[in-house]
Amino acid sequence: MMCLFIASEKLHQSLKALQYHTRICIPEFFVSWIYYTIQAITRIRETMLNSTSILSYGLQTLLLRRQMPLLASFKVTYHCNLRCTGCPYHRRAREPGAKMSWQQALEVLSRLERLGCRIVIFEGGEPLLWTDGNHDFSDLAEKARTMFLKVGVTTNGTISLDVPTDLLWVSLDGARDQHNRSRDISFDRALQHIKSSTHRCIYIHYTVNRENIDDIPVLAGVLASEANIRGITFQFFYPYNQGELDLALRPAEREQAVRTILKLKRSGKLPVLNSSASLKRMIKNTWRCRSWTLANVDPDGSLWTGCYLQQRGEIRCRHCGFTPVAEASLALGLHPGALLAGRRIFFAN
Ligand code: SF4
């Protein structure tokens, strides 16, 4: 796809050069017509390929009852430059297998492709710190983009965001002071990188917890005027009990958080990309989990499908805060709101 875009740019430049060197008069409208036609064909082709791939996933899972993962949460490293209070992963950076090698990453990507996975989201630790020999995160993202429909990354935002992923989430857990308290004084750096980034699809990811619940509208107010932010997604803190602070919401707080997010969504101040349907069901976790929609990868190369918590913590569905799984589960139940949310997040650009 990218090739066609580049080809249209190159053709445009070549026609201009030809005109300049040979003095042949090529009407400007003709050059522009070719340029825009190729770009339009590219977009139509991309839309068709996306639709075909998602349609074939839908047919295989819904009609043939194949339990294929839709999305992989790919932890490429536990290493991180921050020490966030609610995160259990940077505490594991000294373990053997805390960082994946390039070769391992290629093998795991191939396994995910064979499983039929369509979307890969890199995370960590801090995935943008990842390197192995001459390879860095951009190489990994480029490679993944040749294999999957969409490739994203979730980052703490403290490193340049100009990486070749289709989508990019910056984790912000509150307005400046609250975020700094829990996420190692990183708010200003993250916001600066968002402002200066050329990445075309930046979202904010907010993990709601007991301490930042009141900051949801405050942060939305701060971010509403940021042109580089396409929207915000929310999930709810899950207690792993592995050394991180226990910031899990009590039932009444969880309901309050969902009501606040729904109000923000209705206000249109900052696009909230979770569907209302999945948010409402997160209050008491009254959704049917199709955990097989998720594949999980750890930095030691292990890969499994199913709940994110397997091998990582006790599975207590009553406390589940993983909105992406709720959204995917509802979408597989053909819920229109969840289907639209998926389209809006992954296929809007
Ligand atoms: S904890 Fe959440 S994702 Fe895991 S099985 Fe339970 S409901 Fe599904």
Residues whose N, C-alpha, C, O or C-beta is under 5 A from the ligand:
A	BS01	SF4	C289 S291 C307 Y308 R316 C317 C320 F322 V325
